[in-house]
Amino acid sequence: MITNTELERKGNQYPNHIVSYEKNIDTLHFKTENGVCLQLTIVRDSILRFRYATSFNFENDFSYAISKFAKTGYNYLDIKETKELYIVTTSKVICRIFKSNMKIKLFDALDNTLISQDEIGFHWDESYEFGGNVVKMSKVSHDGESYYGLGDKADHLNLKGKRFENWVSDSFAYGKYTDPLYKAIPFYTGLHHGKSYGMFFDNTFKSHFDFAQERKNVTSYWALGGEMNYYFIYGPNMNDVVSKFTDLTGKPHQLPAMWSLGYHQCKWSYYPESKVKEITSKFRALSIPCDAIYLDIDYMEGFRCFTWNKDYFPDPKRMVKELADDGFKTIVIIDPGIKIDPEYDIFNEALEKDYFCKRADGPYMKGKVWPGACYFPDFTNKNVRSWWADLFKELVEDIGVKGVWNDMNEPAVMEVPGKTFPDDVRHDYDGNPCSHRKAHNIYGMQMARATYQGLKKFAYPKRPFVITRAAYAGTQRYSSTWTGDNVASWEHLWIANVQAQRMSLSGYSFVGSDIGGFAEQPNGELFTRWIQLGVFHPFCRTHSSGDHGDQEPWMFGDEVTGIVKSFIELRYQLLPYLYTAFWQYLNDGVPVLKSLVLYDQDDIQTHYRTDEFIYGNHILVCPILEPNSRGRRMYIPRGNWYNYWTQDYIIGGKEIWVDADLDRMPIFIKEGSIIPKYPIQQYVDEKDFDEITLEVRYKLGKEESLLYDDAHDGYDYTKGRYSLSKFNLTGKTNELIIQQHTTGTFKTPYISFKLKFIGLPFEISKIEVDNVEIDLESLNCTTHNMELIVDKTFSEIHIR
């Protein structure tokens, strides 16, 4: 790894005095005597883009990360020039640019608080080996500043004092602190003095981030090529920073189908057909809910993509239909390597159309993967992506496969140094030809994009489902993801928890881990604790290597099977809550999982918490991460909470001991919340419900909750055919009021709510539903808890 200090010793170059300035609508251009240019673009009042060139000319402005649907525009812009400064002011941010050295200082426009400032600022060193520059930026690290994000890192949630590399890598059986891993998301959030901001370094070359490790008061980032091109995103609330970054790089193009939020079962590998049917039948016989079964590389003929091994699967269309009839969606793996085989139609077609990646001197990029010697499509070419998308017609439209899993797309290559393409491999890069040094980090993203395009085309009118291992910022537009080839260990249970939180902080919410661990074999206790965590991750899939034993929910004895079943059932009960959280993510960029610092950045105690997180808006979860535990200490954030299991009322803002035998995990519900629950079902939409439950927990004060619903698949929701209920709860000493306001034209199949009231502090003497008094003797009512069934269209419930 090249360190920043080593780069400094090579003789960095720096901007000198600014000699000219121009304004063009929302973009300001500054030039210095030695040819350095700064292009400052006001993307929004709270988002500024800084782009530097060192020889008067910028590269073609192209990014795979930035969404074409990102919000732009500002309400206010003022530019002033003094003897020493240019001062650019929006309604949110003040940017001061020093004429003498082009250094930047950024302030909160409302109270003039210093938010970010250059230390050395932009500097660079010429790359004599490759041409171009190593581009670098250094910022002052303020007293008490913390850092979060950077995507998939197996390290403490708070990045302060750490250094990382972004180079997507096949990292089988990685460990704590292994770096780099499978994803490159060069975005972080800084927090100091109660205010938060974000930095997105949109550079796809290998990059490095140093969070005050090398120098105590300096945070720096650099890339081994390309431009210094970064976005400053101001909060001051971290939630706003993350949601704005998610908007900038793109929200998912559609809601996930609800079935994709169910429980999934996977293994390397389930084959032949009789084994697949044995597994799915066992789920139904034991009444363990499951929505998807996965086929790994062994379903193919000699590992050739888009083929079937007819010895194992003689009639895949029939099998897939029979699985679907039993409620199972079939998901298949597709890797990027195309076997070199003149009898293989897909190979011949790609060869004829010149769609494979080439080395610098002309030969095709050749590498060994599962099929043996392979060539690899250049997914940075739009024609290749269109061709790849069309290959899914038979799998999806004809056979009926419901989802595709892209693996090995870092790209991973066996038996070569670095386990990936050499640097000299060439890519089209959508008309911006480049080497693999620039394209490596986005190769997997563009494969996922092409796969998404295929599924969207051939699964229509249903929603596509794609899962990818490799990703760059913005891949959340196309695909869900998982955290790669982990290990069945307690350490990896901790890593899985942190990774899911960090990915959510980095704009990528549809994430999960291989439950139970991919490599090696968990015991029953570890598997149970991992299921307990995994059912609260947005993507919920057990996956294991066939080399290490079986890992289905029933493989660890009756006690474990019973506990695992109960938690998977809880997952299915909470699906309307999770689906609503995804609707908020899709619309507002609000992460599905929220680390405690994201939930309450003003509480300094949250800044270094790694274990606890908020699921959706109202559920606090804390996994058990050590063996032989019958409980643990955990931090309850500020506010008041109900223990999910006991309904005990807890005042937050402190650390407490929580009992948690093997059949329980610490779960707390925020006071005042209204949590929707479905009846238990074996797969999504197994049957229509006449009634769903709303769990109402009393609060002295006000709280808002949401319930979103639609057809659970398809695109009718984009035409207004959805139902969004907003519940406003108001609690007083002797009364409780719930008001509902519903929008959308979707008619839900359920016709009534069963409200379960928890924690009422008063004896009930009167209940009115839409001004009609209810007979108390007809209710299931105790001193402080009561159930009430009402029409789903109610407007107001008044309890005294």
N, C-alpha and C positions, 0 to 999 in steps of 0.2 A: 504494500500500500504506500502510495506517495503521500507524505505528510505535508502539511502547510508550511512547516518550518523548512523542510527540504526545498519546497518551491521558492520560499523567500531567498534561500541561499543562491538560487540560480539567477537572481537579479531581476526581480519583478519590474514591470513598467507600470507607470501610473498616469492618469490624466493630468494635464496642466491647465493653465488659465483658460477659462471660457472666453471666446472672442466673438461669438455670434449667437443669436437666438431668433427663432421663428415660431409662429403659431399657425396651426392649420386645424381649425374647428376644435377637436378634442385632443389634439396631439401637439406637444411642444418639442422643438428640436434645438439642441444645444451643441455647439462645436468648440473644440479647444485648439490651441496652436499646434499640438502634436498629432492631430487627426482623430482624436477620440470624439465620438458622437454619443450623445444621450438622447434617446427618444422617450419622452414621458407622455403616456396616454392616460387620460382620466376615463377609466372604464365605467365607474359609478362614483358617486360622492364618497364612498368608503373603499373603493378599489382603485389603486394606481398601478400602472404597469411601467417598469423601468427596463429599458433595453439599450445595451451598449454595443458600439462598434469601434474598432481600433484603427481603421484605415479609411475613414469617411463613408464607407459603404456598408449597408446592412445586408444580411442574407435574405433570401426570399422568405417572407413572413408566413410560415406554415406551422401548424401544431396539430398533432393528433389528440391532444389533451383537452383543448378548449372546445366547449360545446357551441354549436351554431345557434342554440336556443338560449344561451346565457343572457341574463339581463344586462342592459347597457343604458347609459344616459345619466346625466347629473342635473341637479336642481340649481346649483350655484357654482360659478367659477370666477375667480378674481386673480389677476396676475400683476404683481408689483415688482419693480426693479429698484434696488438701492445700489450704493457704491460697492457693497460686498456680496449682495445676495440677489437671487430671484426668489420671490415668495409666491407660491401657488396655493390658493385657498379654495376648498370646497366647503359644503355645509358640514362635513364630518372631519376633514383632515386639513392640516396646514403642512405644506412641504417647502422646506427651505433648501435651496441649492446654492452652495458656496462657489463663487466665481473662481476663486484661486485654485481650487483642486477638484471641483465637481463632487464634493462630498454632500451627503443628504442627511437632513434631520426631519423627522416626521412628528407632528404634534396633534393632539386632540383639539379640534377647532372650537369646541365648546368651552374648555377650561384651560387650554394652552399647556396641558401636561405633555411632557416629552414621552413619546411612545417608542421610537426607534431612531437610532443614529448610526451612521457609518463610523467605523474605527479607521482602518486604512481605506475602506470603501472598495470601489472597483479597482482591480489591478489584474495584470495578466503576464503570462510568460509564453514566448513563442515555442511551439512544438516543432523542433527540427526533424523529429522522426516521422511525424505524420503530416506536418503542415498545419496551418491555423494556430490557434492559441489554447493554452490552458487558462480558463477564465475563472476569476476568483472574486469573492466578496467577503468582507469582514465587517461585522457589526459589534457595537458595544453590548456586552452582556450586563444588564443592570443588576444592582443588588437585589438578591432574593428572586431573581427571574427563574421561571420554570419553563420547560419546553415539552410539547406533546405532539404526537402524530408520527409521520414518516412511514405509515403503512405497516408492513409485515416485518416486525422486528421482535426477536425472542429475548427481550430485555425488559427492564423496569419501565413502567408506564411513563414516568418522568425521565426525559432524556438528558437532563442536566448532568454535565460531567462525562458524557459519553461521546463516542465517535462512531460513525456508520458509513457504509458504502452502499450505493445503489447500483446493482448489476444483477438482474434477475438470474437466479442460479438453481439448478437441480441440486437440492441439499437433502439427500436421503438420510433419515435418522439423525437430523440435526439436533443440536442440544441448546441449552440455555446459553445465550450470548453468541451463538453462531451467527455470523454475518458475512456476506449478504445471504438473503433467502430468495423466495420465488417471485417477489414483487418489488417494483421500484415506484414509490410514490413520494417524490421530492417536495413534500409539503409539511410544514410544521406550524404549530401555534405557540406563540410566546405569551407569557403572563407575568406581569409585574405591577406592583402598586395598584392592584385591583382592576387592571385593564388588560385586555387581550387583543392580540393582532395575529395575522397569519402571514407566512411567506411561502409562496409557491415558485420554486425554481424550475421553470419549464424548459429543461434541457435533457435530452434523452441519452447523451453520452454518459459513460461511467462518471458518477458524481460522488462527492464525499461531503459529509456534514460533521462539523466539530462544534459541540455544544459546551463551550468553555472547558474543554478537557486540556488542550495544549496550553492555552493561556486563560487564566482564571476569569478574566473580565472580557473575553472576546468569544463571539460565536462566528464561525465562518463556514462557507460552503464554496465548493469549486468543482469544475467539470473538466474532463480531459479532452475537450473540443467544443465546438459550437459557440453560441453566444451567451453572454451574461444577460439573461432574460428572466426577470422575476416580477411577480405580482405581490404588492403589499395590500393586505385585506384587513380593514379595521373593524373592530367589534362595536364598543368595548367589551361586550359579552362574548364569551367563547362560543356559546350556541350560535350567535350571529356569524362569527368567523367561519365556523364549520359549515353552516348552511349556505353562506355565500360562496365558499370554496366548492361545495357540492353543486351549486347552481352554475358556477364558472366552468367546471369540468363536466357537468352534465348529470342530471338525475336519470334513473332508469327510464327507458323509453316507454314502458308500460308497467302497470302493477303485475307482480307475479301472480300466476294462477294460484288459488288457495291450496290446491293439492300439493304444490311445490313447497309449501310451508309445513306440510305434514312430516311424519317420520319416514326416513329412507334407509334401506338396507343395501349394503354393498360389500363385495369381497373380491380379491384377486385370487381365484375367479369362480363364479358360479357356472358350472357346465357339467354334463350336458343338460338338455331340457328337463330331464327327469329330476335333476338336482335343483334346478330353479323351481319347479313345481313343488318339490318336497319342502323347500324353504317357505314359499308363499302359503302353502297349505297349512304349515305349522303355525304361522302367524294367525290364520283364521281359526284354527282349531283351539288355540290358546286365547283367542280374543285379544291379541295384542295389536293395537292399531298400527297400520303401515300403509303408505300410499305409493311407494316406488321401489322397484327392484332394479339393480344395476348389473350390466354385463360388461366385464372387463375384456382385455385384449384376446382372450381365448375364444370368444364367440366368432372371431374372424377366421377366414381361410388363410392360414400361414401369416397371420397378423397383417394382412392386406386390408387397408381401410376400405370401407363401404362394401365388404364382402361378408358372407356367412359360411361358417364351417357346417356343411350339410350333414356330416356324421353326428355332430353334437346337436344341431338345430335343423332337422330335415325340412320343416315347414315354418319358418319364422313368422309369417303373417298369421297363420292359425294360432301359434303359441302366444303371440302378442295380443291377439283378440281374446283368447281365453284368459290371459292374465288380466286384461282390462275388464272382462266380465266379472272377475272376482275383486275388482277395485284396485288393481296394481297397474301403475304406469311403468312402462319399460324405458330405461335410460341406457344408452350405449356409449362406449368410449370411442373417440376418434383422435388419433395422434397426427402430427404433421408429416412424419416420414412416409414417403411413398416408395414401396419396394421396387428396386430395379429389376424389372421382369418383363421381357418382350411379349409375354402372353397375358399381361395384365392391362386391360383396356384403359384404366385411369392413368397408369404410367405412360402409356403410348400417347394418349391425348395431350397430357401436360407436356410431354417431350416435343410433340408436333407443334404445339402452340408456343413453345419456348417460355413456359411458366415456372421453371425451376430456378432457384438461386444459383449464381455462378461465382467462381473465384475471380480474382482481379485479372488474371491472364487468360480467362475464357472458359476453362473446364467447369462442369457443374460441381456444385458443392455436394460432396459425397461423404456420407457418414453412416456408421452402424447404429441402428436402433433395434427394436424388437423383431422386425421382419428380416433383419440382416442389413445388407448394403441398401441405402436409400438415397433418393434425391428429395429436395424440400421445396414446396411452393413458396414463391415470394408474395406473401400476403400484403406487402406494401404496394402492390400493383392492383389497381381497382378492377382490371380485367380478370386477374387471378381470383380476386375475392368473388366476383360474379360467377365465375366458373365453379369455384368451390361451393358456393351457395347452391347452385343447381344440382350438385352431386347428391344432395340430401333428399331429392324427390322420392327415390325408391324407399329409403329408410323411413321417412316421415309420412309422406302422402300415401304410399302404396302399402307398406308393411304396418305402419301405425305406431312407430316409436314416438314417444312423447317428449324426449329430452336428449341432449347430447352433452357429453363430458369431454372437454379438451384437456388432455394431459401431455406431458413431455414438451410443452410448447414454449420453453424458455428461450430458445430451443435447446433441448437436451440431446447430446450426442455421446455415444459410448466410445471409449478407447481413444479419445483425443485429449490433449492438454486442455484444461479448463472446462471439459465436458460440454462444449458448445461450439458454434461456428468459429473459425478463425476470423481475425479482424478484417482480412482483405476481401471477404465475401461481399458481393455487390447487391444493392437493393434499389428498386425504382423509387420508393418513398413518395409515391403519388406525384411523380414528375419532378422530384428533387433528388436526383441520383446521389447515392452515398454508400459508404462502407458499412460493414456490420457494427463498427464502433458506435455509429449513430443509431442504427436500426435495432440493435439487440434488445434494448429494453422495451420496445414496442412490438416486437415480433409476435409474442403471445397475445397481446391485445388485438392485433389485426387479424389473427386467426380466429379469436373469439368473435370479433366483429363479422367476419365472413360466415362463421357458423350461425351466428344470430340471424344474419340476413337470410340464410337458407331455411332455418326453422320458421322464421316469421312468414316466409313465402309459402311454405308447404304445410305448416301446421294451421294456417288460417282456415276458419275464423277463430281458432283457439290461440292463446298466447304462447310465445316461444319460451322454452326453458333451456338455458345454457349454463354450464359450470366450467370455469377455467382455473388452471393452476397458476399460470403466469399472468402478470398484469402491470400496467402503467396507469398513472392518474387518468381517470376518465373511463376506464374499462367497466365501471359500474353501470354505464349506459346500456351495455349489451349483455352482461353476464353476472351470475352469482360466482362465488369463489369459495375455496377452502384453503387451509393453511399447509397443505402438502404432506409429505411422508414423515409423520411424527412417530413417536415411540410410546409404547405402553408403559409409562412410568409416571410417578407422582410429579416429577419435575415437569413433564409435558402437560399434565393437567393444569398446572400453574401457567405454563406458556400459552396453552390454548385460551385460557381466560383473558390474558393480557393481549394476545394477538387479536382476538375478536373486538375488544374494546378499542385498540389502537387503529384497526382498520375502520371502525365506525367513526372515530375521530378524524379519519383521513378521507371521508366522503364515501366510503364503501361499506354499506350496512349489510348487504346480503351475503353474510360470511358465517362459516362454521369450521369446525375441525373434524378430523377423523376420530369419531367417538370411540374410546377404548384404546386408541393408538394403532397405527398402521403396522409398524414393525414390532416384533416380539409379542408377548401374550399377557394381558392383564389378568389379575385374579378377580374374584367376584366383587370384592370391596372396591377396588379401583374402577372396575367397569360400572358399578352402581353409582359411584361419585361422579364419574364422567357423564353418564346419562343424565344425572340430576343437573349438571351444568349445561349439557348439550341441548336439553329441551328448552332452555332459555336463550339459545343462540338462534339468530334468524334462519340459518341453514342448519338442518338437523339430520345428520347422516352417520351411521356406524359404518366404518370401513376398516378392513384388515388385510394383511398379507396372508395368502394361502400357506406360506411356509411356516406359520407360527400358530396354527390351530384355529378352531372355530370361534366365532365371536358374535353369535346371534343372542338375543335377549334371554333365551332359555338354556344357555350352555353352562351356567354357573350355579345350578341348584335351585330348588324351589323357592327358598327365601329371596334370593336375588331376583329370580324371575318375577315374583310377586311385586317387589319394590319397583323394579324397572317398568313393569307394566303400569303400575299406578302413576309413575311420572310421565310416561308416554301418554297416558290418558289425560293427565293434567295439561300436557301440550295441546291435545285436541280440544279440551274444554276451553282453553284460552285462545284458540284460533281467531275468534272475532276481535279480540283485544290486539293480537299480533297483526292481523290484517289491517286494522285501523292504524296501527303504528306505521305500517308500510305506506298507507295512504298519506300520512303526514310526511313521511320521508320523500315520497314521490312529488308531493305538492310544495313542501316548504324546505326540503333538504334537512329536516330534523333527523338526527341519527336514531335508529331503532334502539341501539344500546347506548347508554350514557355513562361514562366514567363519572365518579363522584365529583371530580373537579369540573366537569362539564355541567353537572347538575347544580353545583353551588361553588363557584370560583371564589367567592368572598370568604369562604371558610378555609383558613389556611390548613386546617387538618385534612382537607381533601386532596391537597396538592401532591402528596406522596402515597396515597392509597392505591393499591393495585387490585385487591380481591373483590371488593364490593362494586356493584354497578346497578344502574336503574334500567329496567326492561320496559320499554315504552315510556310512559310518563308517570306511572303510579306504583310500579312494583319494584321493590328493592330486593336484590338477590346477592347472596354471598356463598360461594361453593365451599365445601369441605375439601381441603387440599393436602391433608396429611393422613396416613394410615392410622387405624386404631383410635380414631377420634369419636368421641361421643358429644362433641360440641366444639365451640371455638369462640374466641373473642373477635368482635367485628365492630366497625364504626357505623353508628346510626346517624345519618346526616341530619342537619337541622330540619325542624318540622316535627310533626307527631305521626306515629306509625302504629299499625296493628300487626301483631304477630299472626301470620297466616294460619298457623296450626292451632294456636291457643286463643286467639283474638285478644290477647293481653295488649294493653295500650302503653306505648313506649314514647317517652319524650326524647327527641333526638338531640344531636349535637354532642354526642359522647360515645365512648367505647363501652361495650357491655359484653358479658358472657351470654351465649345462646346455646341451649341444649339442642343436640342434633344427632340422635342415634342413626344407624344406617338407613332407616326408613324415612329420614327427614333431612332437609337442607334448610338453612336459615332463609326464610322468605318473609318479607314485611310489605304491607299494603299502606299506602299513604292515606291519611285520614281525609275524609270528604270525597274520596274517589268512588266512581261507579264502574265496576269491573264486569264486562259482559262475559258470559260463559255459555257454551253449547252443551247439550247432552253428549255423553261419550258416544263416539261412532268409530267404526273400524277403518274407515277411510273417508275423505272429504266428500260431502254430498252423498253419502251412502243412503240417506233418507232425508226427507223434509221434516222440519220441526214445526210444530204448532206453537211452541213456546221456548223462549230462551231466558236464562237467568241473569238478573242484574244484582250484583252484590254491592250494597250501599253501606259505606262506613261513615258513621256520624263524624261531623266536625263542627266545632263552634266557629263559625265564619263561613267563607265562600270557597267553592272549588268548582272547576269546570272539567267535564269528561266528555269524550266523544265515542260514537259508535258508527263506523262506516260499514256499508254492505253493498253488494251488487251481485251479479250472476256468478261470481267466483272464477270466471274464465271469459274469454271473448272480449270484444271491444265496445259493447253497448254502453259501458260506463262513460266512455268518452263523449257520448251523445246525451248526457244528462240522466241516463238510466242507472242511477245509484240512489242510495239512501244514506244521508248523513244526519245523524241525530246529535244535537248538542244538549248536554244535560248540565244545568246550572243548579248546584246545591247550595242552599243557605241554611246554616244551622244556628239556632238560638238556644237559650237556656232551656226553654220549655216547648220548643217546636222545631220542626224540620220541614223545609220547603224544597221540592224538586220541580224544576221547570224544564220542559223539553221543547226544542225547536228543530224541526226536520225539514231538510231540503232534498231535492232530487225526485225523480219520477219512478224509481224502481220500487216495485211492490214485493216486499220481503215475504218469503213463504211462511214465516211465523206470524201469528196474529196477536200474540200477547207476550207480556213480560211477567216473569215471576221475580218480584223484588224481595231480596233478603236484606233486612236492615240489621246492622251490627253496631253495637256500642251506643244505643240510644240511652241518654242519661236521665230520662224521665219516664214516668208511667203514662201510657197512652190512654187518652180519654176520648179522642175524636180524630177521625181520618176523613178527609175529603179528597175525592178525585174529580177534577174539573167541576168543583162546587157541588158535587153529589156526595152525601155522607155515606160511609160504608158501615155495615153492621159488624161491630168488633167481635161478636161471638162466632162469626163465621171464619175468623182468621186463626192461623197457627201463630199464637202470640205468647211470648214469655215476658218477663219483667223488662228486659232490655233488648230482646231480639224478636223479630216479627217477620212473617212472610205475607206478601200481598200480590195477588194476580190482577193485572190491569190490562186494558187494551193497549196495544203498542202505540196507538196514536194519541195517548194522553198528553195534555198540555201542562197540567200542574197537579202535583200531589202535595197536600198540606196535612201534616201530622202534628197533633198537639198532645 
